[in-house]
Amino acid sequence: MTAPLLTLQDLSLTFPGRAAPALERVDLSVRRGETLCLLGPSGCGKSTLLRLVAGLETPTGGAIDWPDNKPEIGFVFQEPNLMPWADVAANVALPLRLAGMGRRKAASRVETALERVGLKGLGKILPRELSGGMKMRVSLARALVDGPDLLLLDEPFAALDEITRWELNDALQNLRAGVTILFVTHSVYEAAYLADRVCILSANPGRVHALVALEETRTTGAALRASPAYAQTCVRLSQGLRQAMEAA
């Protein structure tokens, strides 16, 4: 079994002014190199858990253990959050500029990141000229540009049409090598397609309801989506999600 990149130990969070915790006693390990999807009903704390891992929130109980040093983290939010006045290349280069990287080295990194997400040659385009799917590709390139070991994605494709969403799922599959991915989604179909494991959370407060391993779905593309194994996985996850909602 692959060693964990991080481990959540008895992790809890209660927001100020609220009696009930948003997350309670979450125990979860994220293995190095895996894609782990967080699946659960609205309000179960999926996004909050991601923000705790990123260091954007502080737990009120438990701890996040990094067996090695805390790695470089890339974060893709629900909205692309692009600078409308800056072109695609400048948007992708933002983390490098903030880190003080030189212009020439940054330009090379940006070009590589754009190529990885299928936007080669589009660095001079402004965000207003892009479709929703292309904007999200820019956001993904920005998260990848400084070579993170851990990529956090908070329902980045939820607002897109189904075809664009599948295209971006395919793009993400092609980016898996060498990166650990923690992906928040409401979609059992997306989780079944992307994940090595799925953590199903129940709500009120958010707790781990079940961990489901999906090693049987490691092929990709149209062949996977049409396979009996994929359909069976979607049913398993749907049943687990329903049970988590009933538990809440």
N, C-alpha and C positions, 0 to 999 in steps of 0.2 A: 504494500500500500504506500502511495506517495505521501511524503511528510507534509504536515500542514504548513501553510504560509501564515495563517493566523488562526487563533482559537478564541471564541467568545466563551467566557466562563461566568455563568450565573449572572448574565448581563441584564440590567434593569435600568429603566429611565422613567422618571416622573417629572413632568413639566411643572415649572413654578405655578402655584395657584390652583393646581389640580390635585384632587385627592387620589384618583385612580391612576395607576401607572400606564404609560403607553406601551412599554415592553416590560415583561417580568420573567426573570430567571431563564434567560435564553442561553442554552449551551449548544455551540455549533463550531465545527472546525471546517475551514476552507482549505482544500488540498492544493498544493502548488501545481499549476498547469491545468486545473480543471475549470469547467464552466458550471457554476452553481446558480440555479435560478431560485429566487424567492417568490413564492406564489401564495396568494391569500386574498381574502375579501378586503374591500376598502376599509381603512382605519385600523388594520391589524399591525401597523408599524413597520412595513417593508421599507419605505423611504427613510423612516427614522433610523432603522438599523444601518442602512447604507451611510447615512450622515454620521453615525457614531463611528463606523469603520474609517471614514474619511477624516475624522477629527473635527467635524463641524458641530458636533454636539458632544457633551460630556456625560458619561453615565452616572446615575445616582447610586448604582449598586453593581457589584461584579467588576470584571475587567476584560480588556482585550489584550491577549498575549501574542506578541510577535516573536517566534522562536529565534529568528535572526533579526537584524536591524529592520525597522519599519521600511518597507520598500517605497519606490516611487509609485505614486497613485495618479491615475487619470480618472476623471469624473465626467460622465455625459448625463445631463439633466433632462427632464421631460421636455423642455423647450430648448431650441438651439442657442438662444441668447447670444446672437452675433452682433458685432458692432456695425450698425447700418451704414456708417460713413466710410468704413474701411473695406478694402477688397478681400477676397477669399484668402489670399496668401497672408495678408496682415492679420486677419482673424486667427488663422492657424498658428501664426508665429507668436501670438501673444504670450504664451507661457515661456517661450525662449527669450523674448525681450525682457520679461519681468525677471528672468534669471541672469540677465546681463550677457547673453551670448552674442557674439559678433554677427554682423549682418550677413556675411558670406556663408558662414557655417550654418546659420539659421535658415538661409534660403535653400540650402541643400537638404536640410532636414524637412522643411516644409514641402518641397517637391516630392520627396520620398513618401511623406504621409499622405499627400493628395493622391499619389498614384496608388497607394494601398487601398484607398476607399473608392477608387474609380473616378477620380476628378482630375486626372492628369491634364495639364494644359489650361486649367480654368482658374488659375491663381489671380488673374486680373479682373474677374467678374465681381460685381457688387451683390450683396445679399438680396436686394430687391429683384434681381434678375433670375433668382433661383427658385425652383419648386420646393415644396416642403421637404420632400425626400432628399434633395440635394443639400438643403440647409443642414439637415441632420447628418449627412455625410461630412460636411465641413466641421460640425461639432465633434464628430467622431475622430476626424483627422487631428483636430486641436488636442483632443485627449491623448492621442497616440504619439504626438510629435516629439515628445521628450523621452520616449521609450519606457513607459511605465511597466512595472512588473505586475501590477494589479489594476484592472480596469473595472470601475464601478459604473453601472448603467441603470438609471432610474426611469423605467418605462419610456425609453427614448422614441419608440416607434408607435406608441399607442394612438396618436392623433392622425396617423397616415392611412391612406387607403390600403386595402388588403394586398394588392399586387406590389405596391411600393414597399409595404412592410415585409413581404416575403423576400423581395430583392435585397433589402437591408439585412434580413436574417442570413441570407446566403453570403453577403459581404462580411458579416461578422464571423461566420463559420470560417471564412478564409483568413481571418486575422488571429485565429486562436493560438497558433504556434508560439510558444514562449511566453504567453500572457495568461495570468489567472483572471477569470472573469466572474464577477458577482453581479447578477442581472435581475432586476425587479420587473415583474410582469403580472398582469391580471389574466393573461391568456394561457390556457392549458395547451393550446396548439403550438404557441411559441415556445413554451417551456419544454414540451415534448421534442421539439425540433432542435433546440439549442443546447440543452443541458446534458451534462454527465450525471448530475444529481439535482433533485428538486427538493427544496425545503418548503413544506406547506405550513403556513402560520395560521393560527386561530386568533381571534380578536377579543378585545375587552377583558383583560389586556392581551397584547401580542405575546404568544408563546409558540414554541415549536410543536406542531401537531404531529408531523410525520416527516421522515426523510426517505425519499424514493430514489434508488439508483436506476439509471437508464442506459446502461452500457450496451444494450441490444440495439440502440438506435444511432449507432455511430456513423452510418452512411449519411449522405446529405442529398439535397436537391429533390427533384420531382420523384425520383425512385423511392426515396424515404417517405415522402408525403402520401404516396399511393400504396405503401406497404401495409400488410395486416399488422405487423409489429407496431407501426406508428399509431394506427387506429386503436390498438389495444392499450398502448401507453396513454393516449388521450383519455380513454375511458377510465383507466386507473387514476389518473390525476384529477379528472372530473369528480370521481367518487370521493377521493381524498379531500378535495376542496369543499364538496358538499358536507362531508362529515365535520370539517373544520368550522364551517359556517354554523352548523347545528350545535357544535360545542360552544360556540360563542353566544 
